[in-house]
């Protein structure tokens, strides 16, 4: 399990910062936060799309993040497996009722 600090990024961070964090965490994905609440997911595919569209490295991640993301409010291995399979995900955030990030489960944590 990775530390939350290296798998989450503020929505006002730049595309370049997100790229560096993704390289550091090795998961190819980060959770995007607004203060302490999860507001999106950003992965390598989102970054590649932005770069192919000639977006600036200074672009804020909130402009390219996926706002329609899957999450759970508690750790449930069976539900996690269903989400990973059905939506071909690499991570699933675990949040509380206020959408505050509590944990991130990577598919490798389940396998």
Phi and psi in radians as a Rosetta constraint file:
Dihedral C 1 N 2 CA 2 C 2 CIRCULARHARMONIC -1.490 0.35
Dihedral N 2 CA 2 C 2 N 3 CIRCULARHARMONIC 2.737 0.35
Dihedral C 2 N 3 CA 3 C 3 CIRCULARHARMONIC -1.224 0.35
Dihedral N 3 CA 3 C 3 N 4 CIRCULARHARMONIC 2.499 0.35
Dihedral C 3 N 4 CA 4 C 4 CIRCULARHARMONIC -1.046 0.35
Dihedral N 4 CA 4 C 4 N 5 CIRCULARHARMONIC -0.515 0.35
Dihedral C 4 N 5 CA 5 C 5 CIRCULARHARMONIC -1.126 0.35
Dihedral N 5 CA 5 C 5 N 6 CIRCULARHARMONIC -0.481 0.35
Dihedral C 5 N 6 CA 6 C 6 CIRCULARHARMONIC -1.769 0.35
Dihedral N 6 CA 6 C 6 N 7 CIRCULARHARMONIC 0.096 0.35
Dihedral C 6 N 7 CA 7 C 7 CIRCULARHARMONIC -2.205 0.35
Dihedral N 7 CA 7 C 7 N 8 CIRCULARHARMONIC 0.232 0.35
Dihedral C 7 N 8 CA 8 C 8 CIRCULARHARMONIC -2.401 0.35
Dihedral N 8 CA 8 C 8 N 9 CIRCULARHARMONIC 2.628 0.35
Dihedral C 8 N 9 CA 9 C 9 CIRCULARHARMONIC -2.514 0.35
Dihedral N 9 CA 9 C 9 N 10 CIRCULARHARMONIC 2.586 0.35
Dihedral C 9 N 10 CA 10 C 10 CIRCULARHARMONIC -1.253 0.35
Dihedral N 10 CA 10 C 10 N 11 CIRCULARHARMONIC 2.525 0.35
Dihedral C 10 N 11 CA 11 C 11 CIRCULARHARMONIC -1.076 0.35
Dihedral N 11 CA 11 C 11 N 12 CIRCULARHARMONIC -0.385 0.35
Dihedral C 11 N 12 CA 12 C 12 CIRCULARHARMONIC -1.575 0.35
Dihedral N 12 CA 12 C 12 N 13 CIRCULARHARMONIC -0.003 0.35
Dihedral C 12 N 13 CA 13 C 13 CIRCULARHARMONIC -1.210 0.35
Dihedral N 13 CA 13 C 13 N 14 CIRCULARHARMONIC 2.796 0.35
Dihedral C 13 N 14 CA 14 C 14 CIRCULARHARMONIC -1.515 0.35
Dihedral N 14 CA 14 C 14 N 15 CIRCULARHARMONIC 2.830 0.35
Dihedral C 14 N 15 CA 15 C 15 CIRCULARHARMONIC -0.992 0.35
Dihedral N 15 CA 15 C 15 N 16 CIRCULARHARMONIC -0.730 0.35
Dihedral C 15 N 16 CA 16 C 16 CIRCULARHARMONIC -1.060 0.35
Dihedral N 16 CA 16 C 16 N 17 CIRCULARHARMONIC -0.758 0.35
Dihedral C 16 N 17 CA 17 C 17 CIRCULARHARMONIC -1.078 0.35
Dihedral N 17 CA 17 C 17 N 18 CIRCULARHARMONIC -0.719 0.35
Dihedral C 17 N 18 CA 18 C 18 CIRCULARHARMONIC -1.105 0.35
Dihedral N 18 CA 18 C 18 N 19 CIRCULARHARMONIC -0.715 0.35
Dihedral C 18 N 19 CA 19 C 19 CIRCULARHARMONIC -1.078 0.35
Dihedral N 19 CA 19 C 19 N 20 CIRCULARHARMONIC -0.747 0.35
Dihedral C 19 N 20 CA 20 C 20 CIRCULARHARMONIC -1.146 0.35
Dihedral N 20 CA 20 C 20 N 21 CIRCULARHARMONIC -0.706 0.35
Dihedral C 20 N 21 CA 21 C 21 CIRCULARHARMONIC -1.167 0.35
Dihedral N 21 CA 21 C 21 N 22 CIRCULARHARMONIC -0.711 0.35
Dihedral C 21 N 22 CA 22 C 22 CIRCULARHARMONIC -1.115 0.35
Dihedral N 22 CA 22 C 22 N 23 CIRCULARHARMONIC -0.667 0.35
Dihedral C 22 N 23 CA 23 C 23 CIRCULARHARMONIC -1.131 0.35
Dihedral N 23 CA 23 C 23 N 24 CIRCULARHARMONIC -0.711 0.35
Dihedral C 23 N 24 CA 24 C 24 CIRCULARHARMONIC -1.168 0.35
Dihedral N 24 CA 24 C 24 N 25 CIRCULARHARMONIC -0.774 0.35
Dihedral C 24 N 25 CA 25 C 25 CIRCULARHARMONIC -1.407 0.35
Dihedral N 25 CA 25 C 25 N 26 CIRCULARHARMONIC -0.358 0.35
Dihedral C 25 N 26 CA 26 C 26 CIRCULARHARMONIC 1.257 0.35
Dihedral N 26 CA 26 C 26 N 27 CIRCULARHARMONIC 0.174 0.35
Dihedral C 26 N 27 CA 27 C 27 CIRCULARHARMONIC -1.760 0.35
Dihedral N 27 CA 27 C 27 N 28 CIRCULARHARMONIC -0.149 0.35
Dihedral C 27 N 28 CA 28 C 28 CIRCULARHARMONIC 1.176 0.35
Dihedral N 28 CA 28 C 28 N 29 CIRCULARHARMONIC 0.211 0.35
Dihedral C 28 N 29 CA 29 C 29 CIRCULARHARMONIC -2.670 0.35
Dihedral N 29 CA 29 C 29 N 30 CIRCULARHARMONIC 2.617 0.35
Dihedral C 29 N 30 CA 30 C 30 CIRCULARHARMONIC -2.400 0.35
Dihedral N 30 CA 30 C 30 N 31 CIRCULARHARMONIC 2.679 0.35
Dihedral C 30 N 31 CA 31 C 31 CIRCULARHARMONIC -1.541 0.35
Dihedral N 31 CA 31 C 31 N 32 CIRCULARHARMONIC 2.410 0.35
Dihedral C 31 N 32 CA 32 C 32 CIRCULARHARMONIC -1.767 0.35
Dihedral N 32 CA 32 C 32 N 33 CIRCULARHARMONIC 2.258 0.35
Dihedral C 32 N 33 CA 33 C 33 CIRCULARHARMONIC -1.999 0.35
Dihedral N 33 CA 33 C 33 N 34 CIRCULARHARMONIC 2.576 0.35
Dihedral C 33 N 34 CA 34 C 34 CIRCULARHARMONIC -2.018 0.35
Dihedral N 34 CA 34 C 34 N 35 CIRCULARHARMONIC 1.806 0.35
Dihedral C 34 N 35 CA 35 C 35 CIRCULARHARMONIC 1.080 0.35
Dihedral N 35 CA 35 C 35 N 36 CIRCULARHARMONIC -1.922 0.35
Dihedral C 35 N 36 CA 36 C 36 CIRCULARHARMONIC -1.997 0.35
Dihedral N 36 CA 36 C 36 N 37 CIRCULARHARMONIC 0.247 0.35
Dihedral C 36 N 37 CA 37 C 37 CIRCULARHARMONIC -1.906 0.35
Dihedral N 37 CA 37 C 37 N 38 CIRCULARHARMONIC 2.423 0.35
Dihedral C 37 N 38 CA 38 C 38 CIRCULARHARMONIC -1.295 0.35
Dihedral N 38 CA 38 C 38 N 39 CIRCULARHARMONIC 2.190 0.35
Dihedral C 38 N 39 CA 39 C 39 CIRCULARHARMONIC -2.117 0.35
Dihedral N 39 CA 39 C 39 N 40 CIRCULARHARMONIC -0.107 0.35
Dihedral C 39 N 40 CA 40 C 40 CIRCULARHARMONIC -3.138 0.35
Dihedral N 40 CA 40 C 40 N 41 CIRCULARHARMONIC 3.098 0.35
Dihedral C 40 N 41 CA 41 C 41 CIRCULARHARMONIC -2.254 0.35
Dihedral N 41 CA 41 C 41 N 42 CIRCULARHARMONIC 2.478 0.35
Dihedral C 41 N 42 CA 42 C 42 CIRCULARHARMONIC -2.261 0.35
Dihedral N 42 CA 42 C 42 N 43 CIRCULARHARMONIC 2.225 0.35
Dihedral C 42 N 43 CA 43 C 43 CIRCULARHARMONIC -2.222 0.35
Dihedral N 43 CA 43 C 43 N 44 CIRCULARHARMONIC 3.095 0.35
Dihedral C 43 N 44 CA 44 C 44 CIRCULARHARMONIC -0.995 0.35
Dihedral N 44 CA 44 C 44 N 45 CIRCULARHARMONIC -0.676 0.35
Dihedral C 44 N 45 CA 45 C 45 CIRCULARHARMONIC -1.090 0.35
Dihedral N 45 CA 45 C 45 N 46 CIRCULARHARMONIC -0.684 0.35
Dihedral C 45 N 46 CA 46 C 46 CIRCULARHARMONIC -1.099 0.35
Dihedral N 46 CA 46 C 46 N 47 CIRCULARHARMONIC -0.697 0.35
Dihedral C 46 N 47 CA 47 C 47 CIRCULARHARMONIC -1.186 0.35
Dihedral N 47 CA 47 C 47 N 48 CIRCULARHARMONIC -0.767 0.35
Dihedral C 47 N 48 CA 48 C 48 CIRCULARHARMONIC -1.063 0.35
Dihedral N 48 CA 48 C 48 N 49 CIRCULARHARMONIC -0.774 0.35
Dihedral C 48 N 49 CA 49 C 49 CIRCULARHARMONIC -1.006 0.35
Dihedral N 49 CA 49 C 49 N 50 CIRCULARHARMONIC -0.780 0.35
Dihedral C 49 N 50 CA 50 C 50 CIRCULARHARMONIC -1.092 0.35
Dihedral N 50 CA 50 C 50 N 51 CIRCULARHARMONIC -0.758 0.35
Dihedral C 50 N 51 CA 51 C 51 CIRCULARHARMONIC -1.197 0.35
Dihedral N 51 CA 51 C 51 N 52 CIRCULARHARMONIC -0.641 0.35
Dihedral C 51 N 52 CA 52 C 52 CIRCULARHARMONIC -1.136 0.35
Dihedral N 52 CA 52 C 52 N 53 CIRCULARHARMONIC -0.480 0.35
Dihedral C 52 N 53 CA 53 C 53 CIRCULARHARMONIC -1.544 0.35
Dihedral N 53 CA 53 C 53 N 54 CIRCULARHARMONIC 0.198 0.35
Dihedral C 53 N 54 CA 54 C 54 CIRCULARHARMONIC 1.068 0.35
Dihedral N 54 CA 54 C 54 N 55 CIRCULARHARMONIC 0.617 0.35
Dihedral C 54 N 55 CA 55 C 55 CIRCULARHARMONIC -1.279 0.35
Dihedral N 55 CA 55 C 55 N 56 CIRCULARHARMONIC 2.673 0.35
Dihedral C 55 N 56 CA 56 C 56 CIRCULARHARMONIC -1.308 0.35
Dihedral N 56 CA 56 C 56 N 57 CIRCULARHARMONIC 2.617 0.35
Dihedral C 56 N 57 CA 57 C 57 CIRCULARHARMONIC -1.157 0.35
Dihedral N 57 CA 57 C 57 N 58 CIRCULARHARMONIC -0.298 0.35
Dihedral C 57 N 58 CA 58 C 58 CIRCULARHARMONIC -1.574 0.35
Dihedral N 58 CA 58 C 58 N 59 CIRCULARHARMONIC 0.026 0.35
Dihedral C 58 N 59 CA 59 C 59 CIRCULARHARMONIC -1.065 0.35
Dihedral N 59 CA 59 C 59 N 60 CIRCULARHARMONIC 2.400 0.35
Dihedral C 59 N 60 CA 60 C 60 CIRCULARHARMONIC -1.269 0.35
Dihedral N 60 CA 60 C 60 N 61 CIRCULARHARMONIC 2.470 0.35
Dihedral C 60 N 61 CA 61 C 61 CIRCULARHARMONIC -1.110 0.35
Dihedral N 61 CA 61 C 61 N 62 CIRCULARHARMONIC -0.441 0.35
Dihedral C 61 N 62 CA 62 C 62 CIRCULARHARMONIC -1.088 0.35
Dihedral N 62 CA 62 C 62 N 63 CIRCULARHARMONIC -0.360 0.35
Dihedral C 62 N 63 CA 63 C 63 CIRCULARHARMONIC -1.413 0.35
Dihedral N 63 CA 63 C 63 N 64 CIRCULARHARMONIC -0.262 0.35
Dihedral C 63 N 64 CA 64 C 64 CIRCULARHARMONIC -2.227 0.35
Dihedral N 64 CA 64 C 64 N 65 CIRCULARHARMONIC -0.052 0.35
Dihedral C 64 N 65 CA 65 C 65 CIRCULARHARMONIC -1.194 0.35
Dihedral N 65 CA 65 C 65 N 66 CIRCULARHARMONIC 2.787 0.35
Dihedral C 65 N 66 CA 66 C 66 CIRCULARHARMONIC -1.548 0.35
Dihedral N 66 CA 66 C 66 N 67 CIRCULARHARMONIC 1.967 0.35
Dihedral C 66 N 67 CA 67 C 67 CIRCULARHARMONIC -1.486 0.35
Dihedral N 67 CA 67 C 67 N 68 CIRCULARHARMONIC -0.248 0.35
Dihedral C 67 N 68 CA 68 C 68 CIRCULARHARMONIC -1.795 0.35
Dihedral N 68 CA 68 C 68 N 69 CIRCULARHARMONIC 1.492 0.35
Dihedral C 68 N 69 CA 69 C 69 CIRCULARHARMONIC -2.088 0.35
Dihedral N 69 CA 69 C 69 N 70 CIRCULARHARMONIC 2.765 0.35
Dihedral C 69 N 70 CA 70 C 70 CIRCULARHARMONIC -1.645 0.35
Dihedral N 70 CA 70 C 70 N 71 CIRCULARHARMONIC 2.486 0.35
Dihedral C 70 N 71 CA 71 C 71 CIRCULARHARMONIC -2.682 0.35
Dihedral N 71 CA 71 C 71 N 72 CIRCULARHARMONIC 2.909 0.35
Dihedral C 71 N 72 CA 72 C 72 CIRCULARHARMONIC -2.220 0.35
Dihedral N 72 CA 72 C 72 N 73 CIRCULARHARMONIC 2.734 0.35
Dihedral C 72 N 73 CA 73 C 73 CIRCULARHARMONIC -1.717 0.35
Dihedral N 73 CA 73 C 73 N 74 CIRCULARHARMONIC -0.052 0.35
Dihedral C 73 N 74 CA 74 C 74 CIRCULARHARMONIC -2.715 0.35
Dihedral N 74 CA 74 C 74 N 75 CIRCULARHARMONIC 2.747 0.35
Dihedral C 74 N 75 CA 75 C 75 CIRCULARHARMONIC -1.303 0.35
Dihedral N 75 CA 75 C 75 N 76 CIRCULARHARMONIC 2.062 0.35
Dihedral C 75 N 76 CA 76 C 76 CIRCULARHARMONIC -2.449 0.35
Dihedral N 76 CA 76 C 76 N 77 CIRCULARHARMONIC 1.845 0.35
Dihedral C 76 N 77 CA 77 C 77 CIRCULARHARMONIC -0.971 0.35
Dihedral N 77 CA 77 C 77 N 78 CIRCULARHARMONIC -0.742 0.35
Dihedral C 77 N 78 CA 78 C 78 CIRCULARHARMONIC -1.131 0.35
Dihedral N 78 CA 78 C 78 N 79 CIRCULARHARMONIC -0.737 0.35
Dihedral C 78 N 79 CA 79 C 79 CIRCULARHARMONIC -1.164 0.35
Dihedral N 79 CA 79 C 79 N 80 CIRCULARHARMONIC -0.678 0.35
Dihedral C 79 N 80 CA 80 C 80 CIRCULARHARMONIC -1.063 0.35
Dihedral N 80 CA 80 C 80 N 81 CIRCULARHARMONIC -0.803 0.35
Dihedral C 80 N 81 CA 81 C 81 CIRCULARHARMONIC -1.042 0.35
Dihedral N 81 CA 81 C 81 N 82 CIRCULARHARMONIC -0.759 0.35
Dihedral C 81 N 82 CA 82 C 82 CIRCULARHARMONIC -1.045 0.35
Dihedral N 82 CA 82 C 82 N 83 CIRCULARHARMONIC -0.799 0.35
Dihedral C 82 N 83 CA 83 C 83 CIRCULARHARMONIC -1.113 0.35
Dihedral N 83 CA 83 C 83 N 84 CIRCULARHARMONIC -0.792 0.35
Dihedral C 83 N 84 CA 84 C 84 CIRCULARHARMONIC -1.034 0.35
Dihedral N 84 CA 84 C 84 N 85 CIRCULARHARMONIC -0.761 0.35
Dihedral C 84 N 85 CA 85 C 85 CIRCULARHARMONIC -1.237 0.35
Dihedral N 85 CA 85 C 85 N 86 CIRCULARHARMONIC -0.884 0.35
Dihedral C 85 N 86 CA 86 C 86 CIRCULARHARMONIC -1.144 0.35
Dihedral N 86 CA 86 C 86 N 87 CIRCULARHARMONIC -0.684 0.35
Dihedral C 86 N 87 CA 87 C 87 CIRCULARHARMONIC -1.925 0.35
Dihedral N 87 CA 87 C 87 N 88 CIRCULARHARMONIC 0.075 0.35
Dihedral C 87 N 88 CA 88 C 88 CIRCULARHARMONIC 0.950 0.35
Dihedral N 88 CA 88 C 88 N 89 CIRCULARHARMONIC 0.853 0.35
Dihedral C 88 N 89 CA 89 C 89 CIRCULARHARMONIC -1.566 0.35
Dihedral N 89 CA 89 C 89 N 90 CIRCULARHARMONIC 2.804 0.35
Dihedral C 89 N 90 CA 90 C 90 CIRCULARHARMONIC -1.895 0.35
Dihedral N 90 CA 90 C 90 N 91 CIRCULARHARMONIC -0.514 0.35
Dihedral C 90 N 91 CA 91 C 91 CIRCULARHARMONIC -2.353 0.35
Dihedral N 91 CA 91 C 91 N 92 CIRCULARHARMONIC 2.709 0.35
Dihedral C 91 N 92 CA 92 C 92 CIRCULARHARMONIC -2.350 0.35
Dihedral N 92 CA 92 C 92 N 93 CIRCULARHARMONIC 2.089 0.35
Dihedral C 92 N 93 CA 93 C 93 CIRCULARHARMONIC -1.302 0.35
Dihedral N 93 CA 93 C 93 N 94 CIRCULARHARMONIC 2.498 0.35
Dihedral C 93 N 94 CA 94 C 94 CIRCULARHARMONIC -1.862 0.35
Dihedral N 94 CA 94 C 94 N 95 CIRCULARHARMONIC 2.114 0.35
Dihedral C 94 N 95 CA 95 C 95 CIRCULARHARMONIC -2.201 0.35
Dihedral N 95 CA 95 C 95 N 96 CIRCULARHARMONIC 2.848 0.35
Dihedral C 95 N 96 CA 96 C 96 CIRCULARHARMONIC -1.587 0.35
Dihedral N 96 CA 96 C 96 N 97 CIRCULARHARMONIC -3.047 0.35
Dihedral C 96 N 97 CA 97 C 97 CIRCULARHARMONIC -1.118 0.35
Dihedral N 97 CA 97 C 97 N 98 CIRCULARHARMONIC -0.360 0.35
Dihedral C 97 N 98 CA 98 C 98 CIRCULARHARMONIC -1.653 0.35
Dihedral N 98 CA 98 C 98 N 99 CIRCULARHARMONIC 0.220 0.35
Dihedral C 98 N 99 CA 99 C 99 CIRCULARHARMONIC 1.159 0.35
Dihedral N 99 CA 99 C 99 N 100 CIRCULARHARMONIC 0.384 0.35
Dihedral C 99 N 100 CA 100 C 100 CIRCULARHARMONIC -1.414 0.35
Dihedral N 100 CA 100 C 100 N 101 CIRCULARHARMONIC 2.328 0.35
Dihedral C 100 N 101 CA 101 C 101 CIRCULARHARMONIC -1.197 0.35
Dihedral N 101 CA 101 C 101 N 102 CIRCULARHARMONIC 2.196 0.35
Dihedral C 101 N 102 CA 102 C 102 CIRCULARHARMONIC -1.902 0.35
Dihedral N 102 CA 102 C 102 N 103 CIRCULARHARMONIC -0.615 0.35
Dihedral C 102 N 103 CA 103 C 103 CIRCULARHARMONIC -2.869 0.35
Dihedral N 103 CA 103 C 103 N 104 CIRCULARHARMONIC 2.705 0.35
Dihedral C 103 N 104 CA 104 C 104 CIRCULARHARMONIC -2.175 0.35
Dihedral N 104 CA 104 C 104 N 105 CIRCULARHARMONIC 2.232 0.35
Dihedral C 104 N 105 CA 105 C 105 CIRCULARHARMONIC -1.846 0.35
Dihedral N 105 CA 105 C 105 N 106 CIRCULARHARMONIC 2.165 0.35
Dihedral C 105 N 106 CA 106 C 106 CIRCULARHARMONIC -1.655 0.35
Dihedral N 106 CA 106 C 106 N 107 CIRCULARHARMONIC 2.627 0.35
Dihedral C 106 N 107 CA 107 C 107 CIRCULARHARMONIC -0.969 0.35
Dihedral N 107 CA 107 C 107 N 108 CIRCULARHARMONIC -0.551 0.35
Dihedral C 107 N 108 CA 108 C 108 CIRCULARHARMONIC -1.151 0.35
Dihedral N 108 CA 108 C 108 N 109 CIRCULARHARMONIC -0.445 0.35
Dihedral C 108 N 109 CA 109 C 109 CIRCULARHARMONIC -1.212 0.35
Dihedral N 109 CA 109 C 109 N 110 CIRCULARHARMONIC -0.438 0.35
Dihedral C 109 N 110 CA 110 C 110 CIRCULARHARMONIC -1.564 0.35
Dihedral N 110 CA 110 C 110 N 111 CIRCULARHARMONIC -0.616 0.35
